[in-house]
C-alpha cells in the first residue's frame, strides 16, 4: 500500500495528456491518488465549455474508468469542512476540504497561488505543481516511474507517438523539468 496520499485538483485532470500520465502514475502504488465527484464535475464541466466535439457521456465514461482503475479514489464526507476554510479563491475550498478528509500530504495543482503554504501547513499538506510532483516520483523510484511513462506512451495507438512526439506533448503540459529528466533516458520510454 502507498505510504502517502495525493489529491488531484481538477486543473490537472482537465488536459487529457496530463490526466493520462497522472492516472498511470496513480496505478503504480507509489502513492494513493484521490479526488472527489466535485473535482470530476469541475474538470468535465470546464472541458465541455472548450470542446464541443466531446460529450458529457464520453467524459463521464472516462471518469468512471478512472474510478474503476484506482479503487477507493473517491473522497466523501468533506463537505462540512468547506465553509470553515479560507483560501484566496473560495471555489478551491472543496479541494482542500477533500485533502483534509483524506489526510492527503499533497495537492497536485497548476494553481499553486490558490493553495498558500501558510494555510496548507495547518493541515500537514502542501501543494505541488505536476512537474514537481512527477520529478519527486522520479527521485522516489526512477525505474518504476520510467516504466510508467513507457506504458503511458504505448497506450496511444491512434496515432502512436514517437518518443520525441510524446516528450513534446508532455512539455506542452508544463512538465519541462520532467521532460529534461526523461530525455536523459529516452530509450526507456
ChimeraX commands (.cxc) that place a marker at each C-alpha (Angstrom):
marker #1 position 0.00,0.00,0.00 radius 0.5
marker #1 position 1.14,3.51,-0.78 radius 0.5
marker #1 position 2.64,5.46,2.06 radius 0.5
marker #1 position 1.28,8.90,1.12 radius 0.5
marker #1 position -1.95,10.30,-0.24 radius 0.5
marker #1 position -2.38,12.82,-3.04 radius 0.5
marker #1 position -5.40,14.85,-4.15 radius 0.5
marker #1 position -5.58,15.69,-7.85 radius 0.5
marker #1 position -7.08,19.13,-8.46 radius 0.5
marker #1 position -9.47,19.48,-11.42 radius 0.5
marker #1 position -6.99,21.58,-13.41 radius 0.5
marker #1 position -4.54,18.66,-13.67 radius 0.5
marker #1 position -7.33,16.33,-14.84 radius 0.5
marker #1 position -8.61,18.74,-17.48 radius 0.5
marker #1 position -5.91,18.22,-20.15 radius 0.5
marker #1 position -6.08,14.63,-21.42 radius 0.5
marker #1 position -2.30,14.03,-21.71 radius 0.5
marker #1 position -1.65,15.22,-18.15 radius 0.5
marker #1 position -4.65,13.29,-16.85 radius 0.5
marker #1 position -3.35,10.19,-18.61 radius 0.5
marker #1 position 0.13,10.19,-17.09 radius 0.5
marker #1 position -1.23,11.07,-13.65 radius 0.5
marker #1 position -3.63,8.14,-13.89 radius 0.5
marker #1 position -0.88,5.74,-14.95 radius 0.5
marker #1 position 1.27,7.02,-12.08 radius 0.5
marker #1 position -1.67,6.66,-9.71 radius 0.5
marker #1 position -1.91,2.97,-10.58 radius 0.5
marker #1 position 1.73,2.27,-9.62 radius 0.5
marker #1 position 1.10,2.02,-5.88 radius 0.5
marker #1 position 3.80,4.62,-5.16 radius 0.5
marker #1 position 1.10,6.85,-3.66 radius 0.5
marker #1 position -2.64,6.86,-3.16 radius 0.5
marker #1 position -4.40,9.06,-5.75 radius 0.5
marker #1 position -7.67,10.59,-4.57 radius 0.5
marker #1 position -10.29,13.06,-5.80 radius 0.5
marker #1 position -13.98,13.83,-5.34 radius 0.5
marker #1 position -17.01,13.73,-7.55 radius 0.5
marker #1 position -17.00,17.56,-7.33 radius 0.5
marker #1 position -13.46,17.61,-8.72 radius 0.5
marker #1 position -14.59,15.34,-11.53 radius 0.5
marker #1 position -17.56,17.57,-12.24 radius 0.5
marker #1 position -15.32,20.63,-12.38 radius 0.5
marker #1 position -12.89,19.27,-15.00 radius 0.5
marker #1 position -15.73,17.76,-17.04 radius 0.5
marker #1 position -17.77,20.99,-16.99 radius 0.5
marker #1 position -14.75,23.11,-17.96 radius 0.5
marker #1 position -13.69,20.76,-20.74 radius 0.5
marker #1 position -17.20,20.72,-22.21 radius 0.5
marker #1 position -17.12,24.54,-22.37 radius 0.5
marker #1 position -13.97,24.43,-24.54 radius 0.5
marker #1 position -14.53,21.30,-26.61 radius 0.5
marker #1 position -17.82,20.99,-28.47 radius 0.5
marker #1 position -16.53,17.79,-30.11 radius 0.5
marker #1 position -16.81,15.98,-26.75 radius 0.5
marker #1 position -19.96,14.86,-24.99 radius 0.5
marker #1 position -20.80,14.60,-21.33 radius 0.5
marker #1 position -21.36,10.86,-21.81 radius 0.5
marker #1 position -17.82,10.43,-23.17 radius 0.5
marker #1 position -16.25,12.34,-20.31 radius 0.5
marker #1 position -18.37,10.60,-17.69 radius 0.5
marker #1 position -17.29,7.26,-19.16 radius 0.5
marker #1 position -13.69,8.45,-18.76 radius 0.5
marker #1 position -14.43,9.50,-15.16 radius 0.5
marker #1 position -15.98,6.10,-14.44 radius 0.5
marker #1 position -12.92,4.34,-15.85 radius 0.5
marker #1 position -10.67,6.46,-13.62 radius 0.5
marker #1 position -12.71,5.45,-10.58 radius 0.5
marker #1 position -12.54,1.76,-11.56 radius 0.5
marker #1 position -8.80,1.63,-12.17 radius 0.5
marker #1 position -7.89,3.40,-8.92 radius 0.5
marker #1 position -10.02,1.73,-6.25 radius 0.5
marker #1 position -11.10,3.82,-3.28 radius 0.5
marker #1 position -10.16,7.04,-5.07 radius 0.5
marker #1 position -13.34,8.95,-4.22 radius 0.5
marker #1 position -13.19,11.11,-1.09 radius 0.5
marker #1 position -16.52,11.62,0.65 radius 0.5
marker #1 position -17.63,13.39,3.81 radius 0.5
marker #1 position -15.54,16.52,3.18 radius 0.5
marker #1 position -18.47,18.86,2.53 radius 0.5
marker #1 position -18.97,20.08,6.15 radius 0.5
marker #1 position -15.35,21.27,6.22 radius 0.5
marker #1 position -15.63,23.52,3.14 radius 0.5
marker #1 position -17.25,26.53,4.80 radius 0.5
marker #1 position -14.65,26.56,7.61 radius 0.5
marker #1 position -11.74,27.09,5.21 radius 0.5
marker #1 position -10.21,30.26,3.82 radius 0.5
marker #1 position -8.27,30.29,0.57 radius 0.5
marker #1 position -7.51,33.05,-1.95 radius 0.5
marker #1 position -10.11,31.52,-4.27 radius 0.5
marker #1 position -13.14,30.33,-2.27 radius 0.5
marker #1 position -14.01,27.98,-5.15 radius 0.5
marker #1 position -10.93,25.88,-4.24 radius 0.5
marker #1 position -12.00,25.21,-0.66 radius 0.5
marker #1 position -13.60,21.90,-1.66 radius 0.5
marker #1 position -10.18,20.63,-2.84 radius 0.5
marker #1 position -8.53,21.49,0.48 radius 0.5
marker #1 position -11.51,20.02,2.37 radius 0.5
marker #1 position -11.05,16.77,0.44 radius 0.5
marker #1 position -7.33,16.80,1.23 radius 0.5
marker #1 position -8.06,17.26,4.93 radius 0.5
marker #1 position -10.67,14.49,4.94 radius 0.5
marker #1 position -8.35,12.11,3.06 radius 0.5
marker #1 position -5.31,13.01,5.21 radius 0.5
marker #1 position -3.52,13.91,1.99 radius 0.5
marker #1 position 0.03,15.18,2.15 radius 0.5
marker #1 position -0.03,16.69,-1.35 radius 0.5
marker #1 position -2.46,18.55,-3.58 radius 0.5
marker #1 position -1.30,18.30,-7.19 radius 0.5
marker #1 position -2.40,21.52,-8.89 radius 0.5
marker #1 position -1.39,24.01,-11.55 radius 0.5
marker #1 position -2.67,26.83,-9.32 radius 0.5
marker #1 position -0.11,26.97,-6.54 radius 0.5
marker #1 position -1.04,30.55,-5.62 radius 0.5
marker #1 position -4.53,29.36,-4.69 radius 0.5
marker #1 position -3.10,26.98,-2.07 radius 0.5
marker #1 position -0.71,29.06,0.07 radius 0.5
marker #1 position 1.76,27.23,2.28 radius 0.5
marker #1 position 0.71,29.08,5.44 radius 0.5
marker #1 position -2.82,27.71,5.09 radius 0.5
marker #1 position -1.90,24.19,3.98 radius 0.5
marker #1 position 0.78,23.83,6.68 radius 0.5
marker #1 position -2.01,23.86,9.27 radius 0.5
marker #1 position -3.21,20.57,7.78 radius 0.5
marker #1 position 0.20,18.93,7.19 radius 0.5
marker #1 position -0.36,19.30,3.47 radius 0.5
marker #1 position 1.31,21.18,0.65 radius 0.5
marker #1 position 0.60,21.94,-2.98 radius 0.5
marker #1 position 2.87,20.79,-5.80 radius 0.5
marker #1 position 2.84,21.62,-9.47 radius 0.5
marker #1 position 2.53,18.40,-11.52 radius 0.5
marker #1 position 6.09,18.89,-12.79 radius 0.5
marker #1 position 7.46,18.98,-9.24 radius 0.5
marker #1 position 5.25,16.08,-8.18 radius 0.5
marker #1 position 6.42,13.86,-11.05 radius 0.5
marker #1 position 10.09,14.76,-10.62 radius 0.5
marker #1 position 9.72,13.80,-6.96 radius 0.5
marker #1 position 8.31,10.44,-8.07 radius 0.5
marker #1 position 11.30,10.02,-10.39 radius 0.5
marker #1 position 13.54,10.58,-7.36 radius 0.5
marker #1 position 11.48,8.18,-5.26 radius 0.5
marker #1 position 11.53,5.29,-7.75 radius 0.5
marker #1 position 13.17,6.15,-11.04 radius 0.5
marker #1 position 12.75,2.72,-12.64 radius 0.5
marker #1 position 9.06,2.38,-11.82 radius 0.5
marker #1 position 8.31,5.93,-12.93 radius 0.5
marker #1 position 10.16,5.45,-16.21 radius 0.5
marker #1 position 8.26,2.22,-16.85 radius 0.5
marker #1 position 5.04,4.12,-16.20 radius 0.5
marker #1 position 5.94,6.74,-18.80 radius 0.5
marker #1 position 6.59,3.93,-21.28 radius 0.5
marker #1 position 3.17,2.42,-20.51 radius 0.5
marker #1 position 1.51,5.80,-20.96 radius 0.5
marker #1 position 3.26,6.44,-24.29 radius 0.5
marker #1 position 2.47,2.94,-25.54 radius 0.5
marker #1 position -1.24,3.27,-24.79 radius 0.5
marker #1 position -1.56,5.89,-27.53 radius 0.5
marker #1 position -2.45,3.82,-30.58 radius 0.5
marker #1 position -4.26,6.15,-32.91 radius 0.5
marker #1 position -1.85,7.63,-33.69 radius 0.5
marker #1 position 1.11,6.09,-31.85 radius 0.5
marker #1 position 3.66,8.64,-30.67 radius 0.5
marker #1 position 7.38,8.55,-31.16 radius 0.5
marker #1 position 9.39,9.31,-28.05 radius 0.5
marker #1 position 10.08,12.83,-29.35 radius 0.5
marker #1 position 6.39,13.47,-30.07 radius 0.5
marker #1 position 5.44,12.16,-26.63 radius 0.5
marker #1 position 8.02,14.31,-24.86 radius 0.5
marker #1 position 6.81,17.34,-26.82 radius 0.5
marker #1 position 3.26,16.67,-25.62 radius 0.5
marker #1 position 4.45,16.40,-22.02 radius 0.5
marker #1 position 6.41,19.63,-22.33 radius 0.5
marker #1 position 3.24,21.42,-23.53 radius 0.5
marker #1 position 1.59,20.18,-20.33 radius 0.5
marker #1 position 4.09,22.21,-18.30 radius 0.5
marker #1 position 6.33,19.25,-17.45 radius 0.5
marker #1 position 9.60,20.83,-18.59 radius 0.5
marker #1 position 11.76,19.54,-15.71 radius 0.5
marker #1 position 10.24,16.08,-16.06 radius 0.5
marker #1 position 10.91,16.10,-19.79 radius 0.5
marker #1 position 14.54,17.10,-19.20 radius 0.5
marker #1 position 14.95,14.07,-16.95 radius 0.5
marker #1 position 13.14,11.77,-19.37 radius 0.5
marker #1 position 15.34,12.94,-22.27 radius 0.5
marker #1 position 18.40,11.61,-20.40 radius 0.5
marker #1 position 16.94,8.06,-20.57 radius 0.5
marker #1 position 14.59,8.36,-23.51 radius 0.5
marker #1 position 15.41,4.84,-24.70 radius 0.5
marker #1 position 13.46,3.59,-21.65 radius 0.5
marker #1 position 10.23,5.18,-22.78 radius 0.5
marker link #1:1,2 radius 0.2
marker link #1:2,3 radius 0.2
marker link #1:3,4 radius 0.2
marker link #1:4,5 radius 0.2
marker link #1:5,6 radius 0.2
marker link #1:6,7 radius 0.2
marker link #1:7,8 radius 0.2
marker link #1:8,9 radius 0.2
marker link #1:9,10 radius 0.2
marker link #1:10,11 radius 0.2
marker link #1:11,12 radius 0.2
marker link #1:12,13 radius 0.2
marker link #1:13,14 radius 0.2
marker link #1:14,15 radius 0.2
marker link #1:15,16 radius 0.2
marker link #1:16,17 radius 0.2
marker link #1:17,18 radius 0.2
marker link #1:18,19 radius 0.2
marker link #1:19,20 radius 0.2
marker link #1:20,21 radius 0.2
marker link #1:21,22 radius 0.2
marker link #1:22,23 radius 0.2
marker link #1:23,24 radius 0.2
marker link #1:24,25 radius 0.2
marker link #1:25,26 radius 0.2
marker link #1:26,27 radius 0.2
marker link #1:27,28 radius 0.2
marker link #1:28,29 radius 0.2
marker link #1:29,30 radius 0.2
marker link #1:30,31 radius 0.2
marker link #1:31,32 radius 0.2
marker link #1:32,33 radius 0.2
marker link #1:33,34 radius 0.2
marker link #1:34,35 radius 0.2
marker link #1:35,36 radius 0.2
marker link #1:36,37 radius 0.2
marker link #1:37,38 radius 0.2
marker link #1:38,39 radius 0.2
marker link #1:39,40 radius 0.2
marker link #1:40,41 radius 0.2
marker link #1:41,42 radius 0.2
marker link #1:42,43 radius 0.2
marker link #1:43,44 radius 0.2
marker link #1:44,45 radius 0.2
marker link #1:45,46 radius 0.2
marker link #1:46,47 radius 0.2
marker link #1:47,48 radius 0.2
marker link #1:48,49 radius 0.2
marker link #1:49,50 radius 0.2
marker link #1:50,51 radius 0.2
marker link #1:51,52 radius 0.2
marker link #1:52,53 radius 0.2
marker link #1:53,54 radius 0.2
marker link #1:54,55 radius 0.2
marker link #1:55,56 radius 0.2
marker link #1:56,57 radius 0.2
marker link #1:57,58 radius 0.2
marker link #1:58,59 radius 0.2
marker link #1:59,60 radius 0.2
marker link #1:60,61 radius 0.2
marker link #1:61,62 radius 0.2
marker link #1:62,63 radius 0.2
marker link #1:63,64 radius 0.2
marker link #1:64,65 radius 0.2
marker link #1:65,66 radius 0.2
marker link #1:66,67 radius 0.2
marker link #1:67,68 radius 0.2
marker link #1:68,69 radius 0.2
marker link #1:69,70 radius 0.2
marker link #1:70,71 radius 0.2
marker link #1:71,72 radius 0.2
marker link #1:72,73 radius 0.2
marker link #1:73,74 radius 0.2
marker link #1:74,75 radius 0.2
marker link #1:75,76 radius 0.2
marker link #1:76,77 radius 0.2
marker link #1:77,78 radius 0.2
marker link #1:78,79 radius 0.2
marker link #1:79,80 radius 0.2
marker link #1:80,81 radius 0.2
marker link #1:81,82 radius 0.2
marker link #1:82,83 radius 0.2
marker link #1:83,84 radius 0.2
marker link #1:84,85 radius 0.2
marker link #1:85,86 radius 0.2
marker link #1:86,87 radius 0.2
marker link #1:87,88 radius 0.2
marker link #1:88,89 radius 0.2
marker link #1:89,90 radius 0.2
marker link #1:90,91 radius 0.2
marker link #1:91,92 radius 0.2
marker link #1:92,93 radius 0.2
marker link #1:93,94 radius 0.2
marker link #1:94,95 radius 0.2
marker link #1:95,96 radius 0.2
marker link #1:96,97 radius 0.2
marker link #1:97,98 radius 0.2
marker link #1:98,99 radius 0.2
marker link #1:99,100 radius 0.2
marker link #1:100,101 radius 0.2
marker link #1:101,102 radius 0.2
marker link #1:102,103 radius 0.2
marker link #1:103,104 radius 0.2
marker link #1:104,105 radius 0.2
marker link #1:105,106 radius 0.2
marker link #1:106,107 radius 0.2
marker link #1:107,108 radius 0.2
marker link #1:108,109 radius 0.2
marker link #1:109,110 radius 0.2
marker link #1:110,111 radius 0.2
marker link #1:111,112 radius 0.2
marker link #1:112,113 radius 0.2
marker link #1:113,114 radius 0.2
marker link #1:114,115 radius 0.2
marker link #1:115,116 radius 0.2
marker link #1:116,117 radius 0.2
marker link #1:117,118 radius 0.2
marker link #1:118,119 radius 0.2
marker link #1:119,120 radius 0.2
marker link #1:120,121 radius 0.2
marker link #1:121,122 radius 0.2
marker link #1:122,123 radius 0.2
marker link #1:123,124 radius 0.2
marker link #1:124,125 radius 0.2
marker link #1:125,126 radius 0.2
marker link #1:126,127 radius 0.2
marker link #1:127,128 radius 0.2
marker link #1:128,129 radius 0.2
marker link #1:129,130 radius 0.2
marker link #1:130,131 radius 0.2
marker link #1:131,132 radius 0.2
marker link #1:132,133 radius 0.2
marker link #1:133,134 radius 0.2
marker link #1:134,135 radius 0.2
marker link #1:135,136 radius 0.2
marker link #1:136,137 radius 0.2
marker link #1:137,138 radius 0.2
marker link #1:138,139 radius 0.2
marker link #1:139,140 radius 0.2
marker link #1:140,141 radius 0.2
marker link #1:141,142 radius 0.2
marker link #1:142,143 radius 0.2
marker link #1:143,144 radius 0.2
marker link #1:144,145 radius 0.2
marker link #1:145,146 radius 0.2
marker link #1:146,147 radius 0.2
marker link #1:147,148 radius 0.2
marker link #1:148,149 radius 0.2
marker link #1:149,150 radius 0.2
marker link #1:150,151 radius 0.2
marker link #1:151,152 radius 0.2
marker link #1:152,153 radius 0.2
marker link #1:153,154 radius 0.2
marker link #1:154,155 radius 0.2
marker link #1:155,156 radius 0.2
marker link #1:156,157 radius 0.2
marker link #1:157,158 radius 0.2
marker link #1:158,159 radius 0.2
marker link #1:159,160 radius 0.2
marker link #1:160,161 radius 0.2
marker link #1:161,162 radius 0.2
marker link #1:162,163 radius 0.2
marker link #1:163,164 radius 0.2
marker link #1:164,165 radius 0.2
marker link #1:165,166 radius 0.2
marker link #1:166,167 radius 0.2
marker link #1:167,168 radius 0.2
marker link #1:168,169 radius 0.2
marker link #1:169,170 radius 0.2
marker link #1:170,171 radius 0.2
marker link #1:171,172 radius 0.2
marker link #1:172,173 radius 0.2
marker link #1:173,174 radius 0.2
marker link #1:174,175 radius 0.2
marker link #1:175,176 radius 0.2
marker link #1:176,177 radius 0.2
marker link #1:177,178 radius 0.2
marker link #1:178,179 radius 0.2
marker link #1:179,180 radius 0.2
marker link #1:180,181 radius 0.2
marker link #1:181,182 radius 0.2
marker link #1:182,183 radius 0.2
marker link #1:183,184 radius 0.2
marker link #1:184,185 radius 0.2
marker link #1:185,186 radius 0.2
marker link #1:186,187 radius 0.2
marker link #1:187,188 radius 0.2
marker link #1:188,189 radius 0.2
view
